[in-house]
């Protein structure tokens, strides 16, 4: 069946520039609609997976009960993650044709490793390999922590296409991109194929914006709060140009949308933008005229204000953070805690099904 595409700025950008659209959700209904906008992939995380399940309880709660019956020794976590696997496999099927058409560079659906494994590189690699075998077009998320960087290189060497996550800074993105590059080169040296791998390195621009607003309030900074709407954009642009200059083969991915600029200011770059579906609808219903913006610098006045904030400098400069500081960066801690809470929420949902309250 031929896909019917919906005209609009998203489709125009994907057709006239190298910038591609992925959907920030694994919900099959949203994926189908995103594909109609020209979407060629999807991202997900524990919070999004939990939301997808809770929005369709009529389907997934009975399935949780079935899994519990089929696997009487399975823990709450194991049952919940089985649902995530099944949700992901269903979503991945929608992109198989796109995956083949793009030779593996797009047409992928992301599955995130369990955040409870984040302290063990060995465990992250093992789960990444397992997830990558769920479908031919799965891409696996691993966090940009010190342990995660180690796992990213090894998983790449083992043939897993990686979507780096829990990443907010240029330093994290470069370290992750270089780890992927090392993994790819090790595969090439071993005579293993890399031509159908499609790694991406996410910068969660909106979550960087969120963190800097918290810092400004905490430190009582006297600064126009509007400038922080540009912090993620500035980091994404810097990371993109650093990747180009360093010849890194992974693409930068823009995620954690808070404003339209997390898409509109990146058009023209050979990168991925991954808005939630509601943002896609807003963009596609607008009269925005697509133009190449990736090489357009952030306004110098805004940059002057941002560069007076030490926490932004840490996020913006390629050497702003050491690898030992990745896990202690404020946005990293906030996001890891949020993902861990989503794991706990999914456990509780399973518990309510298999051990309902009296």
TINU-58080 format. One record per atom (N, C-alpha, C, O): residue in one letter; x, y, z. Coordinates in steps of 0.2 Angstrom, whole numbers, plus 5000, padded with zeros to 4 digits. Example, Ala and Ser with C-alpha at 12.3 -4.5 7.8 and 13.67 -1.06 7.14 Angstrom:
// TINU-58080
a506649725039 a506249785039 a506649845039 a507149835042 s506449895035 s506849955036 s506450005039 s506750065040 
// end
This chain:
// TINU-58080
x500449945000 x500050005000 x500450065000 x500950075004 x500350114996 x500750174995 x500550225001 x499950235002 x501050255005 x500850295010 x500550365008 x500850395003 x500050385011 x499750445009 x500050505014 x499950505020 x500450545011 x500750595015 x500350665015 x499950685011 x500350695021 x500050755023 x500450815021 x500950825024 x500250855017 x500650915015 x500750955021 x500250965025 x501250995021 x501451035027 x502151055028 x502551025024 x502351095032 x503051115033 x503451055035 x504051055033 x503251005039 x503650945041 x503850905034 x504450885034 x503350895030 x503450855024 x503950895019 x504350865016 x503750965019 x504251005015 x504950995017 x505350995013 x505051005023 x505751005026 x506050935025 x506650935023 x505650885026 x505950815025 x506150805017 x506550765016 x505750835013 x505850825006 x506350865002 x506650844997 x506450925005 x506950975002 x507550985006 x508051025003 x507650955012 x508250965015 x508450895018 x508050845018 x509150885021 x509350825024 x509050815031 x509150755033 x508650855033 x508350855040 x507850805040 x507350815036 x507850755044 x507250705044 x506850705051 x507150735056 x506250685050 x505750685056 x505750615059 x505550565055 x505750605065 x505650545069 x505050565074 x505050625076 x504650525076 x504150535081 x504350515088 x504650465089 x504250565093 x504450545100 x503850515104 x503550535108 x503750445102 x503250405105 x503250335101 x503450335095 x503050285105 x503050215102 x502250195100 x502150145099 x501850245102 x501150225101 x500950215093 x501050265089 x500750155091 x500650145084 x500150195080 x500350205075 x499650215084 x499250265080 x499550335079 x499550355073 x499950355084 x500350415082 x500950405077 x501050445073 x501250345077 x501750325072 x501450335065 x501750355061 x500850305064 x500550305058 x500450375055 x500550395050 x500150415060 x500050485058 x500750525057 x500750565052 x501250515061 x501850545059 x502150525053 x502450565049 x502050465051 x502350435044 x501950475039 x502250495034 x501350495040 x500950535035 x501250605034 x501150635029 x501650625039 x501950695039 x502650685036 x502950735036 x502850625034 x503550615032 x503950585037 x504550585035 x503750565043 x504150535048 x504450475046 x504150435042 x505150465048 x505450405045 x505750365051 x506250335050 x505550375057 x505850345063 x505450365069 x505050405069 x505650335075 x505350355081 x505850345087 x506250295087 x505750385092 x506050375098 x505650365104 x505050375104 x505850335110 x505450315115 x505850315121 x506550315121 x505550325127 x505950315134 x505450285139 x504850275137 x505750275145 x505250245150 x504650285151 x504050255152 x504750345152 x504150385153 x503650385147 x503050385149 x503850385141 x503450385135 x503050315135 x502450315133 x503450265136 x503150195136 x502650185141 x502150155139 x502750215147 x502250205152 x501650245150 x501050215151 x501750305147 x501150345145 x500750305139 x500150305140 x501150275135 x500750235129 x500350185132 x499850165130 x500650145137 x500250095140 x499650115144 x499150085143 x499750165148 x499150195152 x498650225148 x498050225150 x498750245142 x498250275138 x497850225134 x497350245132 x498050165134 x497750115131 x497650055136 x497849995134 x497350065142 x497350015147 x496849955145 x496949905147 x496349975141 x495949925139 x496249865135 x496049815135 x496849885132 x497249835128 x497749805132 x497849745132 x498149845136 x498749825139 x498649795146 x499049745148 x498149815149 x498049785156 x497849705155 x498149665159 x497349685151 x497249615150 x497949575148 x498049525149 x498349615144 x498949575141 x499449565147 x499749515147 x499449615152 x499849605158 x499649545162 x500049505164 x498949535162 x498649485166 x498849415162 x499049365166 x498849415156 x499049355152 x499749345153 x499949285154 x500249395153 x500949375153 x501049345160 x501449305161 x500749375165 x500749355172 x500549275173 x500849235176 x500049255169 x499849195169 x500349145165 x500449085167 x500549175160 x501049135156 x501749125159 x502049075158 x501949175163 x502549175166 x502449185174 x502649235177 x502249125178 x502149135185 x502649155189 x502549185195 x503349145187 x503849165191 x504149235189 x504649255192 x503849265184 x504149335182 x503949385187 x503449385191 x504449435188 x504349485193 x503949545189 x503749535183 x503749585194 x503349645191 x503749685185 x503449695180 x504349695186 x504749725182 x504849685175 x504749715170 x504949625176 x504949575170 x504349575166 x504349575160 x503749575169 x503149585166 x503049645162 x502849655156 x503149705166 x503149765163 x503549775157 x503349805152 x504149755157 x504649765151 x504449715146 x504649735140 x504149665147 x503849625141 x503349665137 x503349655131 x502949695141 x502449745137 x502749795133 x502549805128 x503349825136 x503749875132 x504049835126 x503949865120 x504249775126 x504549745121 x503949735115 x504049745109 x503349715117 x502849705113 x502649765109 x502449765103 x502549815113 x502349885110 x502849905105 x502749935100 x503549895107 x504049915102 x504049875096 x504149905090 x503949805096 x503949765090 x503349785086 x503449785080 x502849805089 x502249825085 x502449885081 x502249895075 x502749935085 x502849995081 x503449995076 x503350025071 x503949945077 x504449935073 x504149915066 x504449935061 x503649875066 x503449845060 x503149895055 x503249895049 x502949955058 x502650005054 x503250045049 x503150075044 x503850035052 x504450065048 x504850025044 x505350045041 x504649955043 x505049915040 x505249935033 x505749925030 x504749955029 x504749975022 x505250035022 x505650035017 x505150085027 x505650145027 x506350125028 x506850145025 x506450075033 x507050045035 x507450025029 x508050035027 x507049985025 x507349955019 x507550005014 x508050005010 x507050055013 x507150105008 x507850145010 x508150165005 x507950165016 x508450205018 x509050165020 x509550185023 x509050095019 x509650055020 x509850055028 x510450055029 x509350065032 x509550065039 x509650125043 x509750135049 x509750175039 x509950245042 x509350275045 x509350305050 x508750265042 x508150285045 x507650225046 x507850165044 x507050235047 x506550175048 x506650135054 x506550075054 x506950165059 x507050135066 x506650155071 x506350215071 x506450115076 x506150125082 x506550115088 x506850065088 x506550165092 x507050165098 x506750125104 x506150135105 x507150085107 x506950055114 x507550075118 x508150065117 x507350095124 x507850115129 x508050065134 x507550025136 x508650055135 x508850015141 x508550035147 x508450085149 x508449985152 x508249995158 x508650035162 x509250025163 x508450095165 x508850145168 x509150115175 x509550135178 x508750055177 x509050025183 x509749985182 x510049965187 x509849985176 x510549955174 x511050005173 x511649985171 x510950065174 x511450115171 x512050115175 x512550145172 x512150075180 x512850075183 x513250025181 x513850015183 x513049975176 x513449925174 x513449925166 x512949915163 x514049935164 x514149935156 x513949865154 x513649865148 x514149815157 x514049745155 x513349735154 x513149705149 x512949755159 x512249745159 x511849785153 x511449755150 x512149845152 x511849885147 x511949855140 x511549855136 x512549835139 x512749805133 x512349735131 x512049735126 x512249695136 x511849635136 x511149655134 x510849615129 x510849695137 x510149715136 x510149745129 x509649735125 x510649795127 x510649825120 x510649775115 x510249775110 x511049725116 x511049665111 x510449635110 x510149615105 x510149615116 x509449575116 x508949625113 x508549595109 x508849685115 x508349725112 x508449735104 x507949735100 x509049735102 x509249745095 x508949685091 x508849695085 x508849635094 x508649575090 x507849565090 x507649515088 x507549615094 x506749615094 x506549615087 x506049585085 x506849665083 x506649675076 x507249705072 x507749725075 x507249695065 x507849715062 x507949785062 x508549805061 x507449825063 x507549895063 x507449935070 x507249995070 x507649895075 x507649925082 x508349965083 x508849945080 x508250025086 x508850065088 x508850065096 x508250075098 x509350065099 x509350055106 x509650115110 x510150135108 x509350135115 x509550195119 x509950175125 x509750135129 x510550215125 x510950205131 x511150275133 x511350315129 x511150285140 x511350355142 x512050375142 x512550335142 x512150445141 x512750475140 x513050485147 x513250545148 x513150435151 x513550435157 x514250405156 x514350375150 x514650405161 x515350375160 x515250305158 x515550275154 x514850265162 x514750195161 x514350185154 x514550145151 x513950235153 x513550225146 x514050235140 x513950195135 x514550275141 x514950285135 x515350225134 x515450205128 x515550195139 x515950125138 x515450075135 x515650035130 x514850075137 x514350025134 x514150045127 x514049995123 x514150105125 x513950125119 x514550105114 x514350075108 x515150105115 x515650085111 x515650005110 x515649985104 x515549975115 x515549895115 x514949875111 x514949825107 x514349905113 x513749885109 x513749905102 x513549865098 x514049955100 x514149975093 x514549925090 x514449895084 x515149905093 x515549855090 x515149785089 x515349745084 x514649775093 x514349705093 x513749715088 x513349665087 x513749775084 x513249775079 x512549815081 x512149815077 x512549845087 x511949875089 x511949945086 x512449985088 x511449965083 x511350045081 x511150075088 x510550055091 x511450125090 x511350165096 x511050225095 x511250265090 x510550245099 x510250315100 x510450335107 x510150315112 x510950375107 x511250405114 x510750445117 x510450485114 x510550435124 x510050475127 x510350495134 x510950485135 x509950535138 x510150565144 x510750605142 x511250605146 x510650645137 x511250685134 x510950755133 x510450765130 x511350805136 x511050875136 x511650925134 x511450985133 x512250905133 x512850945133 x513250925126 x513250875124 x513550975124 x514050965118 x514550915120 x514750875116 x514850925126 x515350875128 x515050805128 x515450755126 x514450795131 x514250725131 x514150695124 x514250645122 x513850745120 x513750725113 x514350705109 x514350655106 x514850745110 x515550725107 x515850655109 x516050615106 x515850655116 x516050595119 x515650525116 x515950475115 x515050535116 x514650485113 x514750465106 x514850415104 x514750525102 x514950515095 x515650485094 x515650445089 x516050505098 x516750465097 x516750395099 x517150355096 x516350375104 x516250305106 x515950265101 x516250215099 x515450295098 x515150265092 x515650255086 x515750195083 x516050305085 x516550295080 x517050245081 x517250205077 x517250245088 x517750185089 x517450115088 x517750075086 x516850115090 x516450045089 x516450025082 x516549975080 x516250075078 x516250065071 x516850045068 x516950005063 x517450085070 x518050065067 x518349995069 x518649965066 x518149975075 x518349905078 x517949855073 x518249805072 x517349875072 x516949825067 x517249825060 x517349765058 x517449875058 x517749875051 x518449845051 x518549805047 x518849855057 x519449815057 x519349745058 x519849705056 x518749715061 x518649645061 x518249625055 x518149565055 x518249665050 x517849635044 x517149635045 x516849595041 x516849665049 x516149665051 x515749725047 x516049775047 x515149715045 x514849765041 x514549825046 x514349815051 x514549885043 x514349945046 x513849985042 x513550035044 x513749965035 x513450005031 x512650015032 x512350065029 x512349965036 x511649975037 x511549995044 x510949995047 x512050015048 x511950045055 x511750115054 x511950155050 x511350135059 x511050205059 x511150245066 x510650265068 x511750245069 x511750275075 x511550355076 x511750395071 x511250375081 x511150445082 x511350465089 x511350425094 x511450525090 x511650555097 x511150615099 x511150665096 x510750595104 x510250645106 x510550705110 x510950685114 x510350765109 x510350815114 x509650835116 x509250855112 x509450825122 x508850835125 x508750915126 x508850935132 x508650955121 x508751025121 x508251055126 x508451105130 x507651035126 x507151065131 x507351045138 x507151085142 x507650985139 x507850975146 x508451015148 x508451035154 x508851035144 x509351085145 x509051155147 x509251185152 x508551175143 x508251235144 x507951235152 x507951275155 x507551175153 x507251165160 x507751175165 x507651215170 x508351145164 x508851145170 x509151215171 x509251235177 x509251245165 x509551315166 x509051365169 x509251405173 x508451355168 x507951395172 x507951385179 x507851425183 x507951315181 x508051305188 x508651335191 x508651355197 x509251325187 x509851355190 x509751435191 x510051465196 x509451465186 x509351535187 x508951555193 x509051605196 x508451515194 x508051535200 x508451515207 x508451555211 x508751455206 x509151435212 x509751495214 x509851505220 x510051515209 x510651565210 x510351635210 x510751685210 x509751645209 x509451715209 x509751755203 x509951815205 x509851725197 x510151765192 x509651815189 x509051805189 x509951875188 x509551935185 x509651925178 x510151955175 x509151895174 x509251885167 x508651875164 x508151845167 x508551895158 x507951885154 x507751815153 x508151775150 x507251785156 x507151715156 x507051685149 x507151625148 x506851735144 x506751715137 x507451685134 x507351645129 x507951705137 x508651685133 x508651605134 x509051575130 x508451575139 x508451505141 x508151465136 x508251405135 x507651495132 x507251455127 x507751445121 x507651395117 x508351475121 x508851465116 x509451425118 x509851405113 x509451405124 x510051365126 x510151295123 x510651285121 x509551265122 x509551195119 x509751205112 x510151165109 x509451255109 x509551265101 x510351285100 x510651255096 x510651325105 x511351335104 x511751275105 x512251265101 x511651235110 x511951175111 x511951125105 x512451095103 x511351125102 x511151075096 x511551105090 x511851065087 x511551165089 x511951195083 x512651185084 x513051155079 x512951195090 x513651185091 x513851115090 x514351095087 x513451065093 x513550995093 x513550975085 x514050935083 x513050995082 x513050975075 x513650995071 x513950955067 x513851055072 x514451085068 x515151045070 x515551035067 x515151025077 x515750995079 x515750925076 x516250895074 x515150895075 x515150825072 x515350825065 x515750785063 x515150885062 x515350885055 x516150895054 x516450865050 x516350945059 x517150955058 x517550895060 x518050885058 x517250855065 x517650795067 x517550735063 x517850685064 x517050735058 x516950685054 x516650625057 x516750565055 x516250635062 x515850585066 x515250565062 x514850605059 x515150495061 x514650465057 x513950465060 x513450465056 x513950465066 x513250475070 x512950535068 x513350585068 x512250535068 x511950605067 x511750635074 x511550595078 x511650695074 x511350725080 x510650725080 x510350725074 x510350715086 x509550715086 x509350765091 x509550765097 x508850795089 x508550845093 x507950815097 x507450795093 x507850815103 x507350785107 x507150835113 x507450885114 x506650815116 x506350845122 x506150915120 x506350965123 x505650925116 x505450985113 x505051025119 x504651005122 x505251095119 x504951135123 x504651195119 x504151235121 x504951205113 x504751265108 x504851245101 x505251195100 x504551275097 x504651255090 x505351265087 x505451235082 x505751305090 x506451315088 x506851255088 x507351245085 x506651205092 x506951145093 x506951105086 x507251055085 x506451125082 x506451105075 x506651155070 x507051145066 x506351215070 x506451265065 x507151295065 x507351315059 x507551295070 x508151315070 x508751265068 x509351285068 x508451205066 x508951155064 x508851135057 x509251085055 x508451165053 x508251135047 x508851145042 x509151205042 x508951095038 x509551105033 x510151055035 x510551045031 x510151045042 x510650995044 x510550925043 x509950905042 x511050885042 x510950815041 x510850785048 x511350755051 x510350795051 x510150775057 x509450755058 x509050755053 x509250735064 x508550705066 x508250755071 x508550775075 x507650765069 x507250805074 x506650755076 x506350725072 x506550755083 x506050705085 x505550735090 x505550725096 x505050775087 x504550805092 x503950755094 x503850705090 x503650765099 x503050725101 x502550745096 x502550795092 x502050695095 x501550705089 x501150775090 x501050805085 x501050795096 x500650855097 x501050915094 x500750965091 x501750915094 x502150965091 x502150965084 x502151015080 x502150905081 x502050895074 x501450915071 x501450955066 x500850905075 x500250935072 x500251015072 x500051045068 x500551045078 x500551115078 x501051145072 x500851195069 x501551105071 x502051135066 x501651125059 x501651175055 x501351065058 x501051055051 x500451095050 x500351105044 x500151115055 x499551155054 x499751235053 x499251275052 x500351245054 x500551315053 x500751335046 x500651295042 x500851405045 x501051425039 x501751445038 x501951485034 x502151405042 x502851415042 x503151405036 x503051355032 x503651445033 x503951435027 x504651405028 x505051435032 x504751345026 x505451315027 x505951345024 x505951375018 x506551355028 x507151385026 x507751355030 x507651325035 x508351355027 x508951325030 x509151375035 x509351435034 x509151345041 x509351385047 x509851355051 x510151385056 x510151295050 x510651265054 x511251305054 x511551305060 x511451335049 x512051375049 x511951455052 x512451485052 x511351465053 x511151535056 x511351535063 x511051505067 x511851575066 x512051575073 x511451605077 x511051645075 x511451585083 x510951615088 x511151695089 x511751705089 x510651735090 x510851805090 x511351815095 x511351795101 x511851865094 x512451875098 x512251905105 x512551885110 x511651945105 x511451975111 x511251915116 x511351915122 x510851865113 x510651805117 x511251765119 x511251745125 x511651755115 x512251715117 x512651755122 x512951715127 x512751815122 x513151855127 x512751845134 x513151835139 x512151845134 x511751835141 x511951755143 x512051745149 x511851715138 x511951645140 x512651625143 x512751585147 x513151655139 x513851645141 x514051675148 x514551655150 x513551715151 x513751735157 x513451685163 x513551705169 x513151635160 x512951585165 x513351525165 x513451485160 x513751515170 x514251465170 x513951395168 x514351355165 x513351375171 x513051315169 x512951305162 x513051245159 x512751355158 x512751355151 x513351345148 x513451305143 x513851375150 x514551365147 x514751295148 x515051265143 x514651265153 x514751195154 x514451145149 x514751095146 x513851165147 x513451135142 x513651145135 x513551105131 x513851205134 x513951225127 x514651215124 x514751205118 x515151215129 x515851205126 x516051135125 x515851095130 x516351115120 x516551045119 x516951015125 x516950955126 x517351055129 x517651025135 x517351055141 x517751055146 x516751075141 x516451105147 x516351055152 x516251075158 x516250985151 x516150935156 x516750885155 x516850865149 x516950855160 x517350795159 x516950735159 x516350745162 x517150675157 x516750625157 x516450605164 x515950575165 x516950615169 x516750595176 x516150645178 x515850625183 x516050705175 x515550745177 x514850735174 x514350765175 x514850695169 x514250685165 x513650665169 x513050685169 x513750615174 x513250585178 x512950635183 x512450625186 x513450685185 x513250735191 x512950795188 x512750835192 x512950805181 x512650865178 x511950865180 x511550815180 x511650925182 x510950925185 x510450895181 x510050865183 x510450915174 x509950885170 x509950805169 x509450775168 x510550785170 x510650715170 x510350675176 x509950635175 x510450705181 x510150675188 x509450685187 x509050635189 x509150735185 x508450745185 x508150695180 x507650665182 x508450685175 x508150645169 x508150575172 x507750535171 x508750545174 x508850485176 x508350465182 x508050415182 x508250515187 x507750505192 x507050495189 x506650455191 x506950535184 x506250535181 x506150465177 x505550435178 x506650445174 x506550375171 x506550325176 x506150275175 x506850325181 x506850275186 x506150275189 x505850225191 x505850335190 x505150345193 x504650305188 x504150275190 x504750315181 x504350285177 x504350205177 x503850175176 x504950185178 x505050115179 x504650095185 x504250045185 x504650135191 x504250115197 x503550115196 x503150075198 x503350165192 x502650175190 x502350115186 x501850095187 x502750095181 x502550035178 x502549975182 x502049935181 x503049965187 x502949905192 x502349915195 x501949865196 x502149975198 x501549985201 x500849965197 x500449935200 x500949985191 x500349965187 x500249895186 x499749865186 x500849855185 x500849785185 x500549755191 x500149705191 x500749785197 x500549755203 x499849765204 x499549715207 x499549815202 x498849825202 x498449775198 x497849765200 x498749755193 x498349705189 x498449635192 x497949595193 x499049615194 x499149545196 x499049535204 x498849485206 x499049595208 x498949585215 x498449645217 x498749695220 x497849645214 x497449705215 x497249715223 x497249675227 x497149785225 x497049805231 x496349765234 x495949765229 x496349745240 x495649715242 x495149765242 x494549755244 
// end
